[in-house]
Amino acid sequence: MKDVKGVIVKIIAEYLDKEESEISVTSTFSEIGLDSLDIMELVMQMQEELDCKIELSQEITTIEQLAKLIEQQQLGGISA
């Protein structure tokens, strides 16, 4: 299984033209400079890269929460 958190951080870092070390997995998307349109664009890229379907909700506000959601879906668990 891919390192989901690592893939998400890489995609966001490239999108924001930042180093991966500058992206905190516990910061909210808005804290790292992403608005809702940015997030939708990134989600499409993440779905392709991670071969998954991501259904975002307002409760998913950090990379860490998003990674957990994707990992649960990949394991066949119930989405958060």
C-alpha positions as CSV (number, residue, x, y, z in Angstrom):
1,M,0.0,0.0,0.0
2,K,1.2,3.5,-0.8
3,D,2.2,6.0,1.9
4,V,-1.1,7.9,1.6
5,K,0.0,10.8,3.8
6,G,3.3,11.1,1.9
7,V,1.5,11.1,-1.5
8,I,-0.9,13.8,-0.3
9,V,1.9,16.0,1.1
10,K,3.9,15.6,-2.1
11,I,0.9,16.6,-4.3
12,I,0.0,19.6,-2.1
13,A,3.7,20.7,-1.8
14,E,4.1,20.6,-5.6
15,Y,0.8,22.5,-6.1
16,L,1.8,25.3,-3.7
17,D,5.4,25.3,-4.9
18,K,6.7,24.5,-1.4
19,E,9.0,21.9,0.1
20,E,7.3,18.9,1.6
21,S,8.9,19.7,4.9
22,E,6.9,23.0,4.9
23,I,3.6,21.1,4.9
24,S,2.2,20.0,8.2
25,V,-0.2,17.1,8.2
26,T,-2.1,18.5,11.2
27,S,-2.6,22.0,9.8
28,T,-6.0,22.7,8.2
29,F,-6.2,23.1,4.4
30,S,-6.9,26.9,4.8
31,E,-3.8,27.2,7.2
32,I,-1.6,25.9,4.4
33,G,-3.1,28.2,1.9
34,L,-5.7,26.1,0.1
35,D,-9.2,27.3,-0.7
36,S,-12.2,25.0,-1.7
37,L,-11.4,25.2,-5.4
38,D,-7.8,24.3,-4.8
39,I,-8.9,21.3,-2.7
40,M,-11.3,20.1,-5.4
41,E,-8.5,20.2,-8.0
42,L,-6.1,18.5,-5.7
43,V,-8.6,15.8,-4.8
44,M,-8.9,14.9,-8.5
45,Q,-5.2,14.5,-8.7
46,M,-5.1,12.5,-5.4
47,Q,-7.8,10.1,-6.7
48,E,-5.8,9.5,-9.8
49,E,-2.5,9.0,-8.0
50,L,-3.9,6.8,-5.2
51,D,-6.5,5.0,-7.4
52,C,-9.4,5.8,-5.0
53,K,-12.6,7.8,-4.8
54,I,-12.6,10.6,-2.3
55,E,-15.8,11.9,-0.9
56,L,-14.9,15.0,1.1
57,S,-17.0,16.3,3.9
58,Q,-16.7,19.5,6.0
59,E,-15.3,17.4,8.8
60,I,-12.2,16.6,6.7
61,T,-10.0,19.6,7.2
62,T,-6.4,18.3,7.5
63,I,-4.1,16.1,5.5
64,E,-4.1,13.6,8.5
65,Q,-7.9,13.3,8.4
66,L,-7.9,12.9,4.6
67,A,-5.2,10.2,4.7
68,K,-7.2,8.3,7.3
69,L,-10.3,8.5,5.1
70,I,-8.5,7.2,2.1
71,E,-6.7,4.4,4.1
72,Q,-10.1,3.2,5.4
73,Q,-11.6,3.2,2.0
74,Q,-8.6,1.3,0.6
75,L,-8.9,-1.3,3.4
76,G,-12.6,-1.7,2.6
77,G,-13.6,0.0,5.7
78,I,-16.5,2.4,6.2
79,S,-15.6,6.0,5.2
80,A,-15.5,8.5,8.0
